[in-house]
Amino acid sequence: TQSLCCRLGCRLFPDGTAHSFYEVTLNGTAFLSFHVPNATWERRWPGGDAVAAYAEGELMKYPTTTRDLQHFLNTTCVDILRAQSAGTGKRSSRSHAPLVLGLILGTIALLGTVVGIFLCTGGSC
């Protein structure tokens, strides 16, 4: 059994700065992360990382998706937090829900496919 977990979001600090992240773990070990400032995927898998290298290469083949993810994490996510912290009551997250859901499901499906293909073709970690 393989367990692939994705965690993404952003954090707004009291001084007004923000930090966005997207991290992927495989069986509880750091696998891949998305480097938000330059919209690239980075391997985090320790030791033999053929699976992570393959997944990274496959994910980097989709520049539009990585730019959309970068925009969501740097702009949309932070704007939602700022709107909530300002107490405006405006629920800006509703208009972005389809984008968020699409990005999450698409990335999970893509990573699952990459890992599945690698494992089914005789790869080992």
C-alpha distance (Angstrom), angle and dihedral (degrees) to the residues before:
residue distance angle dihedral
T1 . . .
Q2 3.79 . .
S3 3.80 123.2 .
L4 3.79 116.5 -157.5
C5 3.83 114.6 -175.3
C6 3.78 128.3 -176.4
R7 3.79 125.7 -162.5
L8 3.77 122.5 -175.7
G9 3.75 136.9 163.2
C10 3.74 146.3 100.6
R11 3.75 137.5 -99.8
L12 3.78 127.4 -145.5
F13 3.80 115.9 -150.7
P14 3.82 124.9 -150.4
D15 3.82 91.3 -109.6
G16 3.83 89.6 60.9
T17 3.81 97.3 -105.0
A18 3.77 120.8 124.7
H19 3.79 138.4 -151.8
S20 3.81 122.9 -156.6
F21 3.78 126.7 -166.3
Y22 3.80 145.7 177.5
E23 3.80 117.1 -171.7
V24 3.79 131.2 176.5
T25 3.79 124.8 -161.5
L26 3.79 128.4 -168.9
N27 3.80 114.2 -154.6
G28 3.81 89.6 -16.8
T29 3.82 94.9 -53.4
A30 3.81 123.5 112.4
F31 3.80 106.3 -97.4
L32 3.82 111.5 164.1
S33 3.77 136.5 -9.1
F34 3.77 132.7 -166.8
H35 3.80 113.8 -124.3
V36 3.79 98.5 -144.4
P37 3.85 101.0 -164.7
N38 3.82 94.1 61.8
A39 3.84 100.0 20.6
T40 3.79 97.5 -119.9
W41 3.79 134.2 135.4
E42 3.79 117.0 -125.5
R43 3.80 129.7 -160.7
R44 3.78 116.6 -120.6
W45 3.81 99.3 169.1
P46 3.81 111.9 124.3
G47 3.79 122.2 -128.8
G48 3.81 116.7 -12.0
D49 3.76 103.5 25.7
A50 3.80 106.1 176.1
V51 3.81 91.6 128.3
A52 3.81 92.7 48.9
A53 3.81 91.7 45.7
Y54 3.79 90.9 51.2
A55 3.83 92.9 46.5
E56 3.81 91.4 47.4
G57 3.79 91.6 50.3
E58 3.79 92.8 48.4
L59 3.82 93.7 47.6
M60 3.80 92.2 49.1
K61 3.82 89.2 58.4
Y62 3.83 88.5 76.4
P63 3.84 107.2 65.9
T64 3.80 93.8 165.8
T65 3.79 91.4 55.6
T66 3.79 92.7 47.5
R67 3.82 91.3 49.1
D68 3.81 90.3 49.5
L69 3.79 90.4 49.6
Q70 3.81 90.5 48.2
H71 3.82 90.9 50.5
F72 3.78 92.1 48.2
L73 3.80 93.8 49.7
N74 3.83 96.4 41.8
T75 3.78 99.7 38.5
T76 3.78 117.7 11.5
C77 3.79 97.9 40.5
V78 3.81 92.4 46.2
D79 3.81 92.4 45.8
I80 3.81 90.1 52.7
L81 3.80 91.1 52.3
R82 3.81 92.5 46.8
A83 3.80 91.2 50.0
Q84 3.78 91.2 49.7
S85 3.80 93.8 46.5
A86 3.80 91.4 48.8
G87 3.80 88.1 59.4
T88 3.78 93.0 -131.2
G89 3.78 91.5 143.6
K90 3.78 88.6 -136.0
R91 3.78 110.7 138.7
S92 3.77 100.0 -147.9
S93 3.80 90.1 161.6
R94 3.79 91.0 75.0
S95 3.78 93.6 67.8
H96 3.81 90.4 50.0
A97 3.80 98.1 44.3
P98 3.83 94.9 98.9
L99 3.82 91.0 50.9
V100 3.79 92.7 48.7
L101 3.79 93.4 46.4
G102 3.80 91.6 46.0
L103 3.79 93.0 50.3
I104 3.78 93.5 47.5
L105 3.80 96.1 45.6
G106 3.79 93.1 41.6
T107 3.78 93.4 51.0
I108 3.78 93.2 45.4
A109 3.80 90.9 48.8
L110 3.79 91.7 47.2
L111 3.79 93.7 48.8
G112 3.79 91.2 45.1
T113 3.79 90.1 51.9
V114 3.80 92.5 48.1
V115 3.81 92.8 50.1
G116 3.80 91.5 42.9
I117 3.79 93.4 50.9
F118 3.78 91.8 47.4
L119 3.79 93.8 48.5
C120 3.81 93.7 43.2
T121 3.80 92.2 52.1
G122 3.76 92.0 58.5
G123 3.79 99.2 -93.3
S124 3.75 121.2 151.2
C125 3.77 133.3 -162.6
